[in-house]
Amino acid sequence: MDNKSFGQILRMLRHEKGLTQIALSKMLNVTDRSIRDWENENIEPSYATLGKLIKIFDVTAGQLLGFEEY
């Protein structure tokens, strides 16, 4: 398995869905700066936001966090 970080996985999932950082930020009711910071691994989203990301991208927590392949 390729050990990708949360930020790398988030960026990849966002691109696969055709979402910009701004579009994803609006879906999550956060700033686009937050998305940028998550992808650059400067900060981490809250557990509630992780749950929303799991639903948006239709992945498991393990897949989103890089513990298992999706």
PQR file of N, CA, C, O and H, with PARSE charges and radii, in Angstrom:
ATOM      1  N   MET A   1       0.846  -1.185   0.000 -0.4000 1.5000
ATOM      2  CA  MET A   1       0.000   0.000   0.000 -0.0000 2.0000
ATOM      3  C   MET A   1       0.886   1.241   0.000  0.5500 1.7000
ATOM      4  O   MET A   1       1.907   1.295   0.687 -0.5500 1.4000
ATOM      5  N   ASP A   2       0.492   2.199  -0.754 -0.4000 1.5000
ATOM      6  CA  ASP A   2       1.195   3.472  -0.815 -0.0000 2.0000
ATOM      7  C   ASP A   2       0.752   4.314   0.382  0.5500 1.7000
ATOM      8  O   ASP A   2      -0.429   4.638   0.503 -0.5500 1.4000
ATOM      9  H   ASP A   2      -0.337   2.156  -1.311  0.4000 1.0000
ATOM     10  N   ASN A   3       1.675   4.666   1.256 -0.4000 1.5000
ATOM     11  CA  ASN A   3       1.333   5.403   2.471 -0.0000 2.0000
ATOM     12  C   ASN A   3       1.189   6.888   2.185  0.5500 1.7000
ATOM     13  O   ASN A   3       2.150   7.649   2.294 -0.5500 1.4000
ATOM     14  H   ASN A   3       2.634   4.402   1.157  0.4000 1.0000
ATOM     15  N   LYS A   4       0.005   7.284   1.827 -0.4000 1.5000
ATOM     16  CA  LYS A   4      -0.281   8.685   1.584 -0.0000 2.0000
ATOM     17  C   LYS A   4      -0.777   9.316   2.884  0.5500 1.7000
ATOM     18  O   LYS A   4      -1.396   8.648   3.713 -0.5500 1.4000
ATOM     19  H   LYS A   4      -0.776   6.665   1.739  0.4000 1.0000
ATOM     20  N   SER A   5      -0.507  10.574   3.048 -0.4000 1.5000
ATOM     21  CA  SER A   5      -0.958  11.306   4.229 -0.0000 2.0000
ATOM     22  C   SER A   5      -2.411  11.749   4.030  0.5500 1.7000
ATOM     23  O   SER A   5      -2.945  11.710   2.922 -0.5500 1.4000
ATOM     24  H   SER A   5      -0.004  11.117   2.375  0.4000 1.0000
ATOM     25  N   PHE A   6      -3.025  12.167   5.125 -0.4000 1.5000
ATOM     26  CA  PHE A   6      -4.393  12.674   5.059 -0.0000 2.0000
ATOM     27  C   PHE A   6      -4.500  13.802   4.037  0.5500 1.7000
ATOM     28  O   PHE A   6      -5.418  13.804   3.217 -0.5500 1.4000
ATOM     29  H   PHE A   6      -2.591  12.199   6.025  0.4000 1.0000
ATOM     30  N   GLY A   7      -3.579  14.753   4.073 -0.4000 1.5000
ATOM     31  CA  GLY A   7      -3.629  15.884   3.147 -0.0000 2.0000
ATOM     32  C   GLY A   7      -3.552  15.455   1.690  0.5500 1.7000
ATOM     33  O   GLY A   7      -4.270  15.983   0.841 -0.5500 1.4000
ATOM     34  H   GLY A   7      -2.833  14.751   4.739  0.4000 1.0000
ATOM     35  N   GLN A   8      -2.681  14.502   1.405 -0.4000 1.5000
ATOM     36  CA  GLN A   8      -2.549  13.996   0.034 -0.0000 2.0000
ATOM     37  C   GLN A   8      -3.827  13.288  -0.406  0.5500 1.7000
ATOM     38  O   GLN A   8      -4.280  13.455  -1.539 -0.5500 1.4000
ATOM     39  H   GLN A   8      -2.097  14.073   2.095  0.4000 1.0000
ATOM     40  N   ILE A   9      -4.396  12.506   0.489 -0.4000 1.5000
ATOM     41  CA  ILE A   9      -5.625  11.776   0.172 -0.0000 2.0000
ATOM     42  C   ILE A   9      -6.776  12.746  -0.047  0.5500 1.7000
ATOM     43  O   ILE A   9      -7.548  12.593  -0.994 -0.5500 1.4000
ATOM     44  H   ILE A   9      -4.028  12.370   1.409  0.4000 1.0000
ATOM     45  N   LEU A  10      -6.893  13.740   0.821 -0.4000 1.5000
ATOM     46  CA  LEU A  10      -7.959  14.731   0.672 -0.0000 2.0000
ATOM     47  C   LEU A  10      -7.843  15.440  -0.674  0.5500 1.7000
ATOM     48  O   LEU A  10      -8.840  15.598  -1.379 -0.5500 1.4000
ATOM     49  H   LEU A  10      -6.265  13.864   1.590  0.4000 1.0000
ATOM     50  N   ARG A  11      -6.647  15.863  -1.031 -0.4000 1.5000
ATOM     51  CA  ARG A  11      -6.438  16.546  -2.310 -0.0000 2.0000
ATOM     52  C   ARG A  11      -6.820  15.625  -3.482  0.5500 1.7000
ATOM     53  O   ARG A  11      -7.482  16.051  -4.429 -0.5500 1.4000
ATOM     54  H   ARG A  11      -5.837  15.735  -0.459  0.4000 1.0000
ATOM     55  N   MET A  12      -6.398  14.377  -3.401 -0.4000 1.5000
ATOM     56  CA  MET A  12      -6.692  13.419  -4.467 -0.0000 2.0000
ATOM     57  C   MET A  12      -8.206  13.185  -4.588  0.5500 1.7000
ATOM     58  O   MET A  12      -8.747  13.188  -5.694 -0.5500 1.4000
ATOM     59  H   MET A  12      -5.860  14.031  -2.631  0.4000 1.0000
ATOM     60  N   LEU A  13      -8.880  12.985  -3.466 -0.4000 1.5000
ATOM     61  CA  LEU A  13     -10.326  12.768  -3.490 -0.0000 2.0000
ATOM     62  C   LEU A  13     -11.052  13.991  -4.030  0.5500 1.7000
ATOM     63  O   LEU A  13     -11.997  13.868  -4.810 -0.5500 1.4000
ATOM     64  H   LEU A  13      -8.441  12.982  -2.567  0.4000 1.0000
ATOM     65  N   ARG A  14     -10.611  15.157  -3.616 -0.4000 1.5000
ATOM     66  CA  ARG A  14     -11.236  16.403  -4.080 -0.0000 2.0000
ATOM     67  C   ARG A  14     -11.090  16.548  -5.587  0.5500 1.7000
ATOM     68  O   ARG A  14     -12.039  16.925  -6.276 -0.5500 1.4000
ATOM     69  H   ARG A  14      -9.844  15.257  -2.982  0.4000 1.0000
ATOM     70  N   HIS A  15      -9.903  16.249  -6.097 -0.4000 1.5000
ATOM     71  CA  HIS A  15      -9.685  16.337  -7.546 -0.0000 2.0000
ATOM     72  C   HIS A  15     -10.514  15.294  -8.290  0.5500 1.7000
ATOM     73  O   HIS A  15     -11.080  15.587  -9.344 -0.5500 1.4000
ATOM     74  H   HIS A  15      -9.133  15.943  -5.538  0.4000 1.0000
ATOM     75  N   GLU A  16     -10.586  14.086  -7.750 -0.4000 1.5000
ATOM     76  CA  GLU A  16     -11.379  13.034  -8.397 -0.0000 2.0000
ATOM     77  C   GLU A  16     -12.847  13.417  -8.497  0.5500 1.7000
ATOM     78  O   GLU A  16     -13.522  13.060  -9.462 -0.5500 1.4000
ATOM     79  H   GLU A  16     -10.126  13.848  -6.895  0.4000 1.0000
ATOM     80  N   LYS A  17     -13.338  14.142  -7.503 -0.4000 1.5000
ATOM     81  CA  LYS A  17     -14.733  14.597  -7.501 -0.0000 2.0000
ATOM     82  C   LYS A  17     -14.917  15.875  -8.308  0.5500 1.7000
ATOM     83  O   LYS A  17     -16.045  16.320  -8.517 -0.5500 1.4000
ATOM     84  H   LYS A  17     -12.790  14.432  -6.719  0.4000 1.0000
ATOM     85  N   GLY A  18     -13.815  16.467  -8.763 -0.4000 1.5000
ATOM     86  CA  GLY A  18     -13.895  17.696  -9.542 -0.0000 2.0000
ATOM     87  C   GLY A  18     -14.258  18.913  -8.707  0.5500 1.7000
ATOM     88  O   GLY A  18     -14.873  19.854  -9.208 -0.5500 1.4000
ATOM     89  H   GLY A  18     -12.899  16.106  -8.593  0.4000 1.0000
ATOM     90  N   LEU A  19     -13.879  18.893  -7.434 -0.4000 1.5000
ATOM     91  CA  LEU A  19     -14.198  20.004  -6.540 -0.0000 2.0000
ATOM     92  C   LEU A  19     -12.999  20.927  -6.359  0.5500 1.7000
ATOM     93  O   LEU A  19     -11.862  20.470  -6.235 -0.5500 1.4000
ATOM     94  H   LEU A  19     -13.379  18.128  -7.028  0.4000 1.0000
ATOM     95  N   THR A  20     -13.261  22.210  -6.345 -0.4000 1.5000
ATOM     96  CA  THR A  20     -12.225  23.171  -5.978 -0.0000 2.0000
ATOM     97  C   THR A  20     -12.181  23.259  -4.458  0.5500 1.7000
ATOM     98  O   THR A  20     -13.074  22.759  -3.774 -0.5500 1.4000
ATOM     99  H   THR A  20     -14.184  22.581  -6.445  0.4000 1.0000
ATOM    100  N   GLN A  21     -11.152  23.889  -3.938 -0.4000 1.5000
ATOM    101  CA  GLN A  21     -11.090  24.100  -2.491 -0.0000 2.0000
ATOM    102  C   GLN A  21     -12.257  24.971  -2.035  0.5500 1.7000
ATOM    103  O   GLN A  21     -12.809  24.763  -0.955 -0.5500 1.4000
ATOM    104  H   GLN A  21     -10.426  24.295  -4.494  0.4000 1.0000
ATOM    105  N   ILE A  22     -12.620  25.927  -2.848 -0.4000 1.5000
ATOM    106  CA  ILE A  22     -13.733  26.811  -2.505 -0.0000 2.0000
ATOM    107  C   ILE A  22     -15.045  26.036  -2.481  0.5500 1.7000
ATOM    108  O   ILE A  22     -15.845  26.204  -1.561 -0.5500 1.4000
ATOM    109  H   ILE A  22     -12.171  26.096  -3.725  0.4000 1.0000
ATOM    110  N   ALA A  23     -15.274  25.191  -3.483 -0.4000 1.5000
ATOM    111  CA  ALA A  23     -16.515  24.414  -3.526 -0.0000 2.0000
ATOM    112  C   ALA A  23     -16.620  23.478  -2.319  0.5500 1.7000
ATOM    113  O   ALA A  23     -17.679  23.370  -1.701 -0.5500 1.4000
ATOM    114  H   ALA A  23     -14.624  25.054  -4.231  0.4000 1.0000
ATOM    115  N   LEU A  24     -15.521  22.806  -1.990 -0.4000 1.5000
ATOM    116  CA  LEU A  24     -15.537  21.906  -0.842 -0.0000 2.0000
ATOM    117  C   LEU A  24     -15.735  22.694   0.452  0.5500 1.7000
ATOM    118  O   LEU A  24     -16.447  22.243   1.349 -0.5500 1.4000
ATOM    119  H   LEU A  24     -14.661  22.894  -2.492  0.4000 1.0000
ATOM    120  N   SER A  25     -15.120  23.846   0.551 -0.4000 1.5000
ATOM    121  CA  SER A  25     -15.273  24.653   1.764 -0.0000 2.0000
ATOM    122  C   SER A  25     -16.730  25.068   1.966  0.5500 1.7000
ATOM    123  O   SER A  25     -17.215  25.101   3.097 -0.5500 1.4000
ATOM    124  H   SER A  25     -14.542  24.212  -0.178  0.4000 1.0000
ATOM    125  N   LYS A  26     -17.418  25.380   0.891 -0.4000 1.5000
ATOM    126  CA  LYS A  26     -18.835  25.751   0.992 -0.0000 2.0000
ATOM    127  C   LYS A  26     -19.680  24.559   1.429  0.5500 1.7000
ATOM    128  O   LYS A  26     -20.627  24.721   2.199 -0.5500 1.4000
ATOM    129  H   LYS A  26     -17.024  25.353  -0.028  0.4000 1.0000
ATOM    130  N   MET A  27     -19.347  23.368   0.946 -0.4000 1.5000
ATOM    131  CA  MET A  27     -20.083  22.159   1.344 -0.0000 2.0000
ATOM    132  C   MET A  27     -19.918  21.880   2.835  0.5500 1.7000
ATOM    133  O   MET A  27     -20.820  21.351   3.483 -0.5500 1.4000
ATOM    134  H   MET A  27     -18.578  23.236   0.321  0.4000 1.0000
ATOM    135  N   LEU A  28     -18.753  22.243   3.367 -0.4000 1.5000
ATOM    136  CA  LEU A  28     -18.433  21.955   4.766 -0.0000 2.0000
ATOM    137  C   LEU A  28     -18.668  23.144   5.697  0.5500 1.7000
ATOM    138  O   LEU A  28     -18.540  23.024   6.915 -0.5500 1.4000
ATOM    139  H   LEU A  28     -18.020  22.673   2.840  0.4000 1.0000
ATOM    140  N   ASN A  29     -19.014  24.295   5.110 -0.4000 1.5000
ATOM    141  CA  ASN A  29     -19.209  25.518   5.881 -0.0000 2.0000
ATOM    142  C   ASN A  29     -17.936  25.911   6.642  0.5500 1.7000
ATOM    143  O   ASN A  29     -17.974  26.261   7.822 -0.5500 1.4000
ATOM    144  H   ASN A  29     -19.118  24.393   4.121  0.4000 1.0000
ATOM    145  N   VAL A  30     -16.816  25.839   5.926 -0.4000 1.5000
ATOM    146  CA  VAL A  30     -15.524  26.277   6.458 -0.0000 2.0000
ATOM    147  C   VAL A  30     -14.889  27.203   5.416  0.5500 1.7000
ATOM    148  O   VAL A  30     -15.427  27.360   4.320 -0.5500 1.4000
ATOM    149  H   VAL A  30     -16.785  25.555   4.968  0.4000 1.0000
ATOM    150  N   THR A  31     -13.777  27.801   5.744 -0.4000 1.5000
ATOM    151  CA  THR A  31     -13.098  28.670   4.779 -0.0000 2.0000
ATOM    152  C   THR A  31     -12.259  27.828   3.818  0.5500 1.7000
ATOM    153  O   THR A  31     -11.856  26.710   4.141 -0.5500 1.4000
ATOM    154  H   THR A  31     -13.340  27.674   6.634  0.4000 1.0000
ATOM    155  N   ASP A  32     -12.003  28.383   2.634 -0.4000 1.5000
ATOM    156  CA  ASP A  32     -11.131  27.683   1.698 -0.0000 2.0000
ATOM    157  C   ASP A  32      -9.716  27.606   2.267  0.5500 1.7000
ATOM    158  O   ASP A  32      -8.954  26.710   1.904 -0.5500 1.4000
ATOM    159  H   ASP A  32     -12.330  29.291   2.371  0.4000 1.0000
ATOM    160  N   ARG A  33      -9.364  28.519   3.137 -0.4000 1.5000
ATOM    161  CA  ARG A  33      -8.064  28.482   3.819 -0.0000 2.0000
ATOM    162  C   ARG A  33      -7.953  27.207   4.667  0.5500 1.7000
ATOM    163  O   ARG A  33      -6.880  26.610   4.751 -0.5500 1.4000
ATOM    164  H   ARG A  33      -9.983  29.247   3.432  0.4000 1.0000
ATOM    165  N   SER A  34      -9.052  26.795   5.287 -0.4000 1.5000
ATOM    166  CA  SER A  34      -9.049  25.554   6.073 -0.0000 2.0000
ATOM    167  C   SER A  34      -8.731  24.356   5.184  0.5500 1.7000
ATOM    168  O   SER A  34      -7.935  23.495   5.557 -0.5500 1.4000
ATOM    169  H   SER A  34      -9.924  27.280   5.219  0.4000 1.0000
ATOM    170  N   ILE A  35      -9.355  24.303   4.009 -0.4000 1.5000
ATOM    171  CA  ILE A  35      -9.093  23.194   3.083 -0.0000 2.0000
ATOM    172  C   ILE A  35      -7.618  23.199   2.707  0.5500 1.7000
ATOM    173  O   ILE A  35      -6.964  22.157   2.720 -0.5500 1.4000
ATOM    174  H   ILE A  35     -10.002  25.002   3.706  0.4000 1.0000
ATOM    175  N   ARG A  36      -7.108  24.355   2.377 -0.4000 1.5000
ATOM    176  CA  ARG A  36      -5.689  24.492   2.008 -0.0000 2.0000
ATOM    177  C   ARG A  36      -4.792  24.025   3.155  0.5500 1.7000
ATOM    178  O   ARG A  36      -3.826  23.293   2.939 -0.5500 1.4000
ATOM    179  H   ARG A  36      -7.640  25.202   2.365  0.4000 1.0000
ATOM    180  N   ASP A  37      -5.117  24.450   4.360 -0.4000 1.5000
ATOM    181  CA  ASP A  37      -4.312  24.051   5.519 -0.0000 2.0000
ATOM    182  C   ASP A  37      -4.395  22.551   5.789  0.5500 1.7000
ATOM    183  O   ASP A  37      -3.397  21.947   6.183 -0.5500 1.4000
ATOM    184  H   ASP A  37      -5.902  25.044   4.535  0.4000 1.0000
ATOM    185  N   TRP A  38      -5.552  21.941   5.588 -0.4000 1.5000
ATOM    186  CA  TRP A  38      -5.675  20.486   5.762 -0.0000 2.0000
ATOM    187  C   TRP A  38      -4.821  19.769   4.727  0.5500 1.7000
ATOM    188  O   TRP A  38      -4.091  18.832   5.052 -0.5500 1.4000
ATOM    189  H   TRP A  38      -6.363  22.432   5.268  0.4000 1.0000
ATOM    190  N   GLU A  39      -4.919  20.215   3.478 -0.4000 1.5000
ATOM    191  CA  GLU A  39      -4.164  19.563   2.407 -0.0000 2.0000
ATOM    192  C   GLU A  39      -2.659  19.752   2.584  0.5500 1.7000
ATOM    193  O   GLU A  39      -1.880  18.877   2.205 -0.5500 1.4000
ATOM    194  H   GLU A  39      -5.512  20.976   3.214  0.4000 1.0000
ATOM    195  N   ASN A  40      -2.247  20.862   3.145 -0.4000 1.5000
ATOM    196  CA  ASN A  40      -0.829  21.112   3.405 -0.0000 2.0000
ATOM    197  C   ASN A  40      -0.395  20.605   4.771  0.5500 1.7000
ATOM    198  O   ASN A  40       0.768  20.740   5.152 -0.5500 1.4000
ATOM    199  H   ASN A  40      -2.880  21.573   3.453  0.4000 1.0000
ATOM    200  N   GLU A  41      -1.328  20.026   5.501 -0.4000 1.5000
ATOM    201  CA  GLU A  41      -1.096  19.424   6.812 -0.0000 2.0000
ATOM    202  C   GLU A  41      -0.581  20.418   7.848  0.5500 1.7000
ATOM    203  O   GLU A  41       0.267  20.095   8.679 -0.5500 1.4000
ATOM    204  H   GLU A  41      -2.273  19.917   5.192  0.4000 1.0000
ATOM    205  N   ASN A  42      -1.115  21.628   7.776 -0.4000 1.5000
ATOM    206  CA  ASN A  42      -0.816  22.640   8.785 -0.0000 2.0000
ATOM    207  C   ASN A  42      -1.745  22.504   9.989  0.5500 1.7000
ATOM    208  O   ASN A  42      -1.352  22.772  11.124 -0.5500 1.4000
ATOM    209  H   ASN A  42      -1.805  21.890   7.101  0.4000 1.0000
ATOM    210  N   ILE A  43      -2.984  22.083   9.726 -0.4000 1.5000
ATOM    211  CA  ILE A  43      -3.970  21.841  10.774 -0.0000 2.0000
ATOM    212  C   ILE A  43      -4.767  20.602  10.391  0.5500 1.7000
ATOM    213  O   ILE A  43      -4.659  20.108   9.269 -0.5500 1.4000
ATOM    214  H   ILE A  43      -3.304  21.865   8.804  0.4000 1.0000
ATOM    215  N   GLU A  44      -5.572  20.101  11.333 -0.4000 1.5000
ATOM    216  CA  GLU A  44      -6.421  18.937  11.084 -0.0000 2.0000
ATOM    217  C   GLU A  44      -7.873  19.328  11.290  0.5500 1.7000
ATOM    218  O   GLU A  44      -8.177  20.167  12.139 -0.5500 1.4000
ATOM    219  H   GLU A  44      -5.660  20.503  12.245  0.4000 1.0000
ATOM    220  N   PRO A  45      -8.770  18.731  10.523 -0.5600 1.5000
ATOM    221  CA  PRO A  45     -10.194  19.032  10.707  0.2800 2.0000
ATOM    222  C   PRO A  45     -10.718  18.395  11.994  0.5500 1.7000
ATOM    223  O   PRO A  45     -10.098  17.491  12.555 -0.5500 1.4000
ATOM    224  N   SER A  46     -11.859  18.879  12.445 -0.4000 1.5000
ATOM    225  CA  SER A  46     -12.510  18.312  13.627 -0.0000 2.0000
ATOM    226  C   SER A  46     -13.091  16.932  13.286  0.5500 1.7000
ATOM    227  O   SER A  46     -13.209  16.562  12.118 -0.5500 1.4000
ATOM    228  H   SER A  46     -12.363  19.613  11.989  0.4000 1.0000
ATOM    229  N   TYR A  47     -13.444  16.192  14.324 -0.4000 1.5000
ATOM    230  CA  TYR A  47     -14.066  14.883  14.099 -0.0000 2.0000
ATOM    231  C   TYR A  47     -15.375  15.028  13.334  0.5500 1.7000
ATOM    232  O   TYR A  47     -15.681  14.212  12.465 -0.5500 1.4000
ATOM    233  H   TYR A  47     -13.348  16.493  15.273  0.4000 1.0000
ATOM    234  N   ALA A  48     -16.140  16.053  13.651 -0.4000 1.5000
ATOM    235  CA  ALA A  48     -17.407  16.272  12.952 -0.0000 2.0000
ATOM    236  C   ALA A  48     -17.162  16.513  11.461  0.5500 1.7000
ATOM    237  O   ALA A  48     -17.900  16.008  10.616 -0.5500 1.4000
ATOM    238  H   ALA A  48     -15.891  16.716  14.357  0.4000 1.0000
ATOM    239  N   THR A  49     -16.127  17.285  11.148 -0.4000 1.5000
ATOM    240  CA  THR A  49     -15.801  17.562   9.749 -0.0000 2.0000
ATOM    241  C   THR A  49     -15.283  16.304   9.058  0.5500 1.7000
ATOM    242  O   THR A  49     -15.587  16.071   7.888 -0.5500 1.4000
ATOM    243  H   THR A  49     -15.527  17.696  11.835  0.4000 1.0000
ATOM    244  N   LEU A  50     -14.510  15.498   9.766 -0.4000 1.5000
ATOM    245  CA  LEU A  50     -14.064  14.220   9.182 -0.0000 2.0000
ATOM    246  C   LEU A  50     -15.265  13.376   8.789  0.5500 1.7000
ATOM    247  O   LEU A  50     -15.269  12.752   7.728 -0.5500 1.4000
ATOM    248  H   LEU A  50     -14.263  15.687  10.717  0.4000 1.0000
ATOM    249  N   GLY A  51     -16.285  13.356   9.640 -0.4000 1.5000
ATOM    250  CA  GLY A  51     -17.503  12.613   9.319 -0.0000 2.0000
ATOM    251  C   GLY A  51     -18.160  13.126   8.048  0.5500 1.7000
ATOM    252  O   GLY A  51     -18.636  12.338   7.230 -0.5500 1.4000
ATOM    253  H   GLY A  51     -16.282  13.863  10.502  0.4000 1.0000
ATOM    254  N   LYS A  52     -18.188  14.441   7.880 -0.4000 1.5000
ATOM    255  CA  LYS A  52     -18.757  15.026   6.662 -0.0000 2.0000
ATOM    256  C   LYS A  52     -17.931  14.660   5.437  0.5500 1.7000
ATOM    257  O   LYS A  52     -18.483  14.352   4.381 -0.5500 1.4000
ATOM    258  H   LYS A  52     -17.802  15.081   8.544  0.4000 1.0000
ATOM    259  N   LEU A  53     -16.607  14.692   5.579 -0.4000 1.5000
ATOM    260  CA  LEU A  53     -15.728  14.330   4.454 -0.0000 2.0000
ATOM    261  C   LEU A  53     -15.938  12.879   4.045  0.5500 1.7000
ATOM    262  O   LEU A  53     -15.939  12.561   2.855 -0.5500 1.4000
ATOM    263  H   LEU A  53     -16.159  14.942   6.437  0.4000 1.0000
ATOM    264  N   ILE A  54     -16.115  12.001   5.021 -0.4000 1.5000
ATOM    265  CA  ILE A  54     -16.367  10.579   4.746 -0.0000 2.0000
ATOM    266  C   ILE A  54     -17.624  10.428   3.913  0.5500 1.7000
ATOM    267  O   ILE A  54     -17.649   9.647   2.961 -0.5500 1.4000
ATOM    268  H   ILE A  54     -16.113  12.259   5.988  0.4000 1.0000
ATOM    269  N   LYS A  55     -18.676  11.173   4.263 -0.4000 1.5000
ATOM    270  CA  LYS A  55     -19.935  11.102   3.510 -0.0000 2.0000
ATOM    271  C   LYS A  55     -19.784  11.705   2.117  0.5500 1.7000
ATOM    272  O   LYS A  55     -20.255  11.128   1.136 -0.5500 1.4000
ATOM    273  H   LYS A  55     -18.656  11.808   5.036  0.4000 1.0000
ATOM    274  N   ILE A  56     -19.135  12.852   2.025 -0.4000 1.5000
ATOM    275  CA  ILE A  56     -18.979  13.522   0.722 -0.0000 2.0000
ATOM    276  C   ILE A  56     -18.220  12.638  -0.262  0.5500 1.7000
ATOM    277  O   ILE A  56     -18.601  12.528  -1.427 -0.5500 1.4000
ATOM    278  H   ILE A  56     -18.752  13.320   2.821  0.4000 1.0000
ATOM    279  N   PHE A  57     -17.147  12.009   0.209 -0.4000 1.5000
ATOM    280  CA  PHE A  57     -16.295  11.228  -0.687 -0.0000 2.0000
ATOM    281  C   PHE A  57     -16.621   9.739  -0.694  0.5500 1.7000
ATOM    282  O   PHE A  57     -16.003   8.969  -1.429 -0.5500 1.4000
ATOM    283  H   PHE A  57     -16.838  12.098   1.156  0.4000 1.0000
ATOM    284  N   ASP A  58     -17.596   9.333   0.129 -0.4000 1.5000
ATOM    285  CA  ASP A  58     -18.036   7.939   0.185 -0.0000 2.0000
ATOM    286  C   ASP A  58     -16.860   6.984   0.421  0.5500 1.7000
ATOM    287  O   ASP A  58     -16.647   6.029  -0.325 -0.5500 1.4000
ATOM    288  H   ASP A  58     -18.097   9.958   0.726  0.4000 1.0000
ATOM    289  N   VAL A  59     -16.110   7.277   1.481 -0.4000 1.5000
ATOM    290  CA  VAL A  59     -14.969   6.450   1.882 -0.0000 2.0000
ATOM    291  C   VAL A  59     -15.109   6.123   3.366  0.5500 1.7000
ATOM    292  O   VAL A  59     -15.940   6.711   4.058 -0.5500 1.4000
ATOM    293  H   VAL A  59     -16.283   8.053   2.087  0.4000 1.0000
ATOM    294  N   THR A  60     -14.307   5.199   3.846 -0.4000 1.5000
ATOM    295  CA  THR A  60     -14.285   4.903   5.275 -0.0000 2.0000
ATOM    296  C   THR A  60     -13.297   5.842   5.956  0.5500 1.7000
ATOM    297  O   THR A  60     -12.494   6.505   5.300 -0.5500 1.4000
ATOM    298  H   THR A  60     -13.632   4.722   3.284  0.4000 1.0000
ATOM    299  N   ALA A  61     -13.371   5.885   7.275 -0.4000 1.5000
ATOM    300  CA  ALA A  61     -12.408   6.698   8.031 -0.0000 2.0000
ATOM    301  C   ALA A  61     -10.992   6.194   7.778  0.5500 1.7000
ATOM    302  O   ALA A  61     -10.067   6.992   7.626 -0.5500 1.4000
ATOM    303  H   ALA A  61     -14.024   5.347   7.808  0.4000 1.0000
ATOM    304  N   GLY A  62     -10.819   4.875   7.732 -0.4000 1.5000
ATOM    305  CA  GLY A  62      -9.503   4.300   7.477 -0.0000 2.0000
ATOM    306  C   GLY A  62      -8.953   4.697   6.118  0.5500 1.7000
ATOM    307  O   GLY A  62      -7.758   4.954   5.974 -0.5500 1.4000
ATOM    308  H   GLY A  62     -11.570   4.227   7.855  0.4000 1.0000
ATOM    309  N   GLN A  63      -9.826   4.745   5.128 -0.4000 1.5000
ATOM    310  CA  GLN A  63      -9.389   5.157   3.794 -0.0000 2.0000
ATOM    311  C   GLN A  63      -9.009   6.630   3.777  0.5500 1.7000
ATOM    312  O   GLN A  63      -7.980   7.000   3.212 -0.5500 1.4000
ATOM    313  H   GLN A  63     -10.796   4.536   5.245  0.4000 1.0000
ATOM    314  N   LEU A  64      -9.830   7.468   4.391 -0.4000 1.5000
ATOM    315  CA  LEU A  64      -9.560   8.905   4.405 -0.0000 2.0000
ATOM    316  C   LEU A  64      -8.271   9.227   5.151  0.5500 1.7000
ATOM    317  O   LEU A  64      -7.537  10.140   4.775 -0.5500 1.4000
ATOM    318  H   LEU A  64     -10.666   7.167   4.850  0.4000 1.0000
ATOM    319  N   LEU A  65      -8.007   8.475   6.203 -0.4000 1.5000
ATOM    320  CA  LEU A  65      -6.829   8.750   7.018 -0.0000 2.0000
ATOM    321  C   LEU A  65      -5.576   7.998   6.568  0.5500 1.7000
ATOM    322  O   LEU A  65      -4.504   8.154   7.154 -0.5500 1.4000
ATOM    323  H   LEU A  65      -8.603   7.733   6.508  0.4000 1.0000
ATOM    324  N   GLY A  66      -5.721   7.185   5.526 -0.4000 1.5000
ATOM    325  CA  GLY A  66      -4.569   6.511   4.947 -0.0000 2.0000
ATOM    326  C   GLY A  66      -4.199   5.182   5.576  0.5500 1.7000
ATOM    327  O   GLY A  66      -3.102   4.671   5.348 -0.5500 1.4000
ATOM    328  H   GLY A  66      -6.592   7.059   5.051  0.4000 1.0000
ATOM    329  N   PHE A  67      -5.111   4.611   6.376 -0.4000 1.5000
ATOM    330  CA  PHE A  67      -4.829   3.326   7.017 -0.0000 2.0000
ATOM    331  C   PHE A  67      -5.189   2.146   6.119  0.5500 1.7000
ATOM    332  O   PHE A  67      -4.694   1.036   6.314 -0.5500 1.4000
ATOM    333  H   PHE A  67      -6.001   5.026   6.562  0.4000 1.0000
ATOM    334  N   GLU A  68      -6.048   2.389   5.142 -0.4000 1.5000
ATOM    335  CA  GLU A  68      -6.443   1.340   4.209 -0.0000 2.0000
ATOM    336  C   GLU A  68      -6.694   1.946   2.845  0.5500 1.7000
ATOM    337  O   GLU A  68      -6.987   3.136   2.730 -0.5500 1.4000
ATOM    338  H   GLU A  68      -6.451   3.291   4.984  0.4000 1.0000
ATOM    339  N   GLU A  69      -6.580   1.132   1.816 -0.4000 1.5000
ATOM    340  CA  GLU A  69      -6.795   1.615   0.452 -0.0000 2.0000
ATOM    341  C   GLU A  69      -8.281   1.780   0.182  0.5500 1.7000
ATOM    342  O   GLU A  69      -9.110   1.096   0.783 -0.5500 1.4000
ATOM    343  H   GLU A  69      -6.342   0.165   1.909  0.4000 1.0000
ATOM    344  N   TYR A  70      -8.608   2.678  -0.709 -0.4000 1.5000
ATOM    345  CA  TYR A  70     -10.008   2.837  -1.108 -0.0000 2.0000
ATOM    346  C   TYR A  70     -10.173   2.477  -2.555  0.5500 1.7000
ATOM    347  O   TYR A  70     -11.282   2.545  -3.085 -0.5500 1.4000
ATOM    348  H   TYR A  70      -7.934   3.234  -1.197  0.4000 1.0000
TER
END
